[in-house]
Amino acid sequence: MNVANLQLEGLMMAVASINNLLVHRGLLSIDDIDTALRRVEASVTGDERTFEDMSPANRDAICFPIRLLRIANNAQGETDIPPFTELAKMVGKTKEPYNDQQ
């Protein structure tokens, strides 16, 4: 596996852990975090200038960390979040097709 991929995996899990802490400290709600992540995904996927020449696989690569963080946020327990491999599988199962794939 590429070292950069491992670094990104660590970064995503760190952000997921921080999000979990923010929720459990009462600073943000799960809904607050989900809304923020949904907005950023919508802004990324809605930018046709960025996506017009991109393959669906490249689009998925850009959206993967956002989707993983949304799933981690919504699947968090009292103190834990699911492991990266489980979250990654859930991203694959729940991703929606892009307009040009329909």
N, C-alpha and C positions, 0 to 999 in steps of 0.2 A: 504494500500500500504506500502511496505517496505520502511523504512526511507532512506536506501541506494539508492533506486530508485529515491526518491525525490532529494537527494543530486546530483545524476548523472544528473537528469533533469536540475537542476539549473546550474551545471557546463557546460553542453552542450549549454544552452542558453547564458551563460556568454561568452563562446568561440565564439558562433555565433555573439554575439553583438560586440565583439572585432574585428572579421573578417570584419563585416559591417563597423566599424569605420576605419579600415585600408584601406578599399576600398574607402570610402568617403573622406579620407584625402589624397588619391592619393599615398599611400605608397605601396600598392599592388593592382593588378587588380582582378576582379572576376575570370578570367582565371588562374591567378597565384595560387589563393587559391584552385580552383577546381583541378588543376594539382597536387598540393601537397597532397590533400585528395585522389585523384585517385591513386597516387603512394603508399600511405600508405595502402589503401585498397588492392591494388594488392599485396603488400608485405605480408600482413596478410593472404589473401586468397590463395596465391601461396605457402605458407610454408606447404608443405604436412606433414612434421613431426609434426606440431602443429595440423593440421586438420584431419589426417588420422583416428583417433579413435573418432572424435567428431561428434555428431549428427548435422543434418542441423539446428536444432533450436539453438544449442549452437554456431554454426558458425554465424547465423544471430544475435545472441546476441553480439558477438564480433564486427561485422560489423555495427550494428545499429547506434552507435554514429558517426561513420565516414560518413555513408550515410545521417544521419540527418543533419550533418554540411554541406555536399555537397549541399543538397537540400536547406537549409537555405541560403547558399551563393548564389546559382543561383536564388533564389526566392526573394532576398532582394529588397526592394524599396529604395526610396531616404534616408530614415532614419530609417525605421522599418524592422523587420523580422517577418514572420508569427509566431503565437503562437505555443508552443510546440505540442499541440494536433493535430494541422493541419499538422505540419511537420512530426509527427509520422505516421499519416494516409498516407501521401505521400510516406514515406519510404516503407510502406507495399504494396502500389500500384505499386511501381517501382522496387522492388527488383527482381533481376534475379536469376534463379535457379543455383545451383552449378552443376558442371560436373557430379557428381555421382547421381544427381536427374533427369537427362535428360533421 
